[in-house]
Amino acid sequence: MSTSAIPLAPSSSSSASSPGTGLLSGGFTKLCKGLGVVLVAAHILVYLFPSSLTYLALVPARTIPFAWNLITAGYVEQSVYGVVISTISLLFIGKLLEPIWGSREFLKFIFVVNFLTSMCVFVTAIALYYISTKESYLYTPLSGFHGVISGFLVGVKQIIPDQELPLIKIKAKWLPSITLLLSIAITFWTEEAAEYLPTIVSGTYISWIYLRYWQSKLETKIRGDPSEDFSFSSFFPGFLRPIIDPIASIFHRMLCGRSDALNNAQAYTQDSESLPGSDSFEATRRRERGARALEERLAAARIAGESQKRDAAENV
């Protein structure tokens, strides 16, 4: 994911462009490089030995004896384009998220989102088979890192929601929603894209569940992110939220009521005099860490550029 203070919600164009610059500056983390090697190696293995795809990818009809493919499928890209896009996304987004979350939490996020996404895809394939009776849903190898990449976008939404991306001029908080919308739209043009849709949808939703309710915070000892800016309805335009909020609250009470009670008890034990608005305070602190990490990368890139210019001048 310095001790120098920076604005929490920069309004100038130079500050708004820092996320894009930060993502393009600085080095990649060792963990992301290692995971990138895994993605490339898995693709080469499947390319050289096509039969290995049966054992590594998610084939719903064979998942019961080959249960390990619920884990391995996420790291196997079947196309060159897939491995290139996934590796580049991992390296650039990972160097933003990992320093803020920590390497252990970053790796845990990848493992949990990948595994639960594979479970959702498996259940979806079985359900589609029983609905349509098409055996292709049972025997088509499904794999790819795009579920985790979709989850990374949710992490970016959480950390720097109001930062504008310099090239496309949209706020980071809309990245997951735009990705889902484009994925759904593409499925109307090509049937092959439909194979990726369950993974992208599941990866986005599972990652939100993880960050919203499960992620541990050592500094507060409270799980998840209960801020309104990260609610389920925040993925939708404002005019739809009055419709989404009542539906989301029903599932929230059904699935997460116990978790809320535990969090409230922990928060009360930790600080019996906590002030109203502590949820937004925690969200602000997290965004401050994200913006500070981006600012550090920008400063490092600027210093490196000045050093190169000095060296060039001395050589002349």
N, C-alpha and C positions, 0 to 999 in steps of 0.2 A: 502496500500500500506508500524537522526544523522547528524550530521554535519561533520563527518569524510569523507575525500575524498577517492574515490576508482577509479580504472581504468574504463574508459567507455567501452573499448573493450579489456578485459583481454585476454591474449594469453596463459598464463600458464595453465596447466591441473588442478591445484588446483582451480584457479579462474573460469575456465569453468565449474567445477562441483558444484559451489556454488548454482545455481538454484535448482538442484535436492535436495541438502542438505537443502536449505531454505524451500522448499516445505514440507520436512519431519520434520522440526524442528519448534518449536514455537506452540502457541495455535491457535485454530480456533476462528474466529470472532463470536460475538453474533448473527449478522445478518445471517451468513451462518448456524449457529446452528439452528436458528429459521426456516429458509427455509428448512433445512434438516428434522426438525420435521414435517413440512407441507407435504413433500414428503412421509415420512413414514406413517403419519396419513391418507393421501389420499389413499395410497395403502391398508392399513388395512380396510378402509371404503369400498373400492370396493371389497375387498376379503370377507368381512362379509356380504355385501349387494350388490350382483352382479347387481341388477337392477339399482343401482345408477350410473353405468357406462354410461347408456343411457343419463343421465342428465349432467354428468361431462365431458365425453370424447367428441371428435369432431366427430359427425355423420353427414356427409354433408347433407343428406336428411332432417335432423331435425334442422339444424343450424339456419334457419330463425326464427322459434319460440323460439329456445333455444340458442339465440345469445351469452349468457354468456359462452358457452363452448369454444368460441374462446380464452377465458382467462383461464378457469379452466383446459382445456385439457392438457396444458403444465405441470401441477403439478401432473398429475395422471399417475403413472407407473403401468402397468397391470401385470408385472411379478416381482418375487423376485429378479432376476438378474438385472432387470432394475432399481429397487429402490436402490439396493446396489451400483451399478456402478454410478448412478446419484448422490446419496448422498455423496459418497466418492469423486467424482470429484468436486462437489460443495464445499465441505469443504477444500480440498487441493488447488484447483485453486482459490477459492474465497479468501483465506487468502493471496494470492499474489496480486490479482487485487483490492480488496476492500480498503486496506490502501493507494493505489496509486490514485485511482479514488475518494475515499470518499464513505461513506455508501449510501448517497442519490443518487449519480450518479450510483453507482453499482446497486442499486435497480431499478433505472430508466432504466438502460440498460437491466436488466432481463425482466422487464415489456414490454418494447417496442419490444425487439427481440422475446419474447414469443408470443405476440399478432400478430405481423406482420407475423411471421412464420406460425401461425395458419391460418391466412388469405390466405397465399400463398398455404398452404396444401389444404384448402377448395376449392380454385379456381382450383388447379391441379386435385383434385378428380372429380369435376364437369366436367372439360374438358375431363378427361379420360373416364368418363361415356358417354359423347356425342360421343366420338370417337369409343369406343368399345361396347356401349350399355349394359355393364355388371352392373347389379344393386349392385354388391358387392362393387363397388367404392362409392356408396351412403350410404350404411348401415353398413359398417365395422367401428367399433369404433376406432378412431385414437387418441393417446395420448402419452405423455412422455416428459421428461425434456431434451432429447438428442439434441433438437434444440438449447437450451440455452447453453448446454455444448459445442456444436460445436462453438457457438459464443464466449465462454470463450477462446477457443483455438486461435481464431482470436485476442482476446485481448492479449494473451501471445505473439503471433507473433508480435504485435505492440510494446509491452513494452520491451521485451528482445529477439529480432530476432536473434542475433548472438551468444546467449548462447547455449552451448552444453548440452544436457541432459545426465547425467552420465551413465545410464544403456543401452540406445540404441544408444548413440553416434551420434545423429543427432541434427542439430540446431533447435531451437524452432520455427523459421519462417516457417519450413516445416510441422509442426504439422497439421494445417487445411488441407493442400493439401494431406497429407498421409491419413488422416482420410476419406476424400472424396473418394480417390482412393480405399481404402480398402472397403468402404461401397458399392461402385459401383461393385467391384469385387465379393463381397459376394452375391450380388443379382443374380449372374449367377449360384450360387450353391444352393440357397434356396429361394423359393418364399416369405417366411415370412419376410426376410430381406428387400424385396422391399417396405414393408409398412413403414419402417423407413427412406428410402432414400429421399423422398421429404422433410421430416422434417429436416434432416441433411443438405441437400443442401440449403434449404431456410434459416435455421438458420445461416449457414456460410455466405451466401451472404448478408442477412439482417444486420448481425452484422458488416460486413465490410462497408456496406452503412452507418450505424449509426456512426461508429468510423471515417470513412473517411470524412463524410460531415455534420453530425448533432451534434456530441458530443461537448458540450460547455466547454471552457477552461477559468476559471476565471482570470488566470494570464495574458492571452493575449487577451481575449475578441474576439477570432476568433474561429469559429466552425470548427471541423474536423481536419484531419491530411493530409495535401497536400503533404507530403514528397514522394519522388520517391520510397523509400524503402517500402512504404505501398500502392503502386499503385496496380491496379487489376492484372497487368501482373506479379507482384511479387509472385503470387501464382503458377506460372508456371515456368518450367525450362527455362534457359536463351535462348536456341535455339528457343523457341516458342514465345518469347516476340516480335520480329519484326512482327509477324503475329497478336498477341493479341492486341498490342498497338493501331494500327489504328482502330480496331473494338471497343475497349474500349473507345477511344477518341470520337467516334460518339455518343455513349450513354452518355458519360460524358457531352458533349455539350448540348444534348437534355434534360437531366434530371437535370443537376447541374450547368448550365451556370449562372443562376440567383444567386445561392448560392455563386459562385465564385466572382461575381461582388460585392455582399454584403460583403464578407470577405475582398476583396481588399479595399473597401471603409472604413471598420472598421480599417484595418491595417494602411491605410494612415492617418486616423484621429488620431489613437493612437500614431503613430510615423512617421512623414513625412520624416524622414531621415533613415528609416530602411535599413539595409545593405543587399546586395545580399546573398542568402544562408540562410535566416531566417527560411525557412521551415525546412532545415536540422538541424538548431540550436534548433528549438522546438522539433524535434524528438530526438535529442541528450539529451536534458534536460529530456524528458520523460523516456528515457532509463536509464539515470543516477538515477532518482528517483526509477525506478524498481530495478536496481542493488543495490542501497543503502538499499532498504527495505529488499532485500534478504540477504545482508551482516549483517544487524542488527539481523535478525533471526538466522543466523549462529553464530554470536557472543553470542547471548543470550543462545543458546543451548550449546555452549562451556563453558560458565560461569556456567550454571546449572550442567553440567557434572563434572566440577572441584569441585563445592560445594558438590556434592554427594560423590565424592571421599574423600574430607576432612572430612566430617561427618562420613564416614565409618572408616577412619583411627583413628578418635577420639574415636569412639565406641570400636575399638579394644584395 
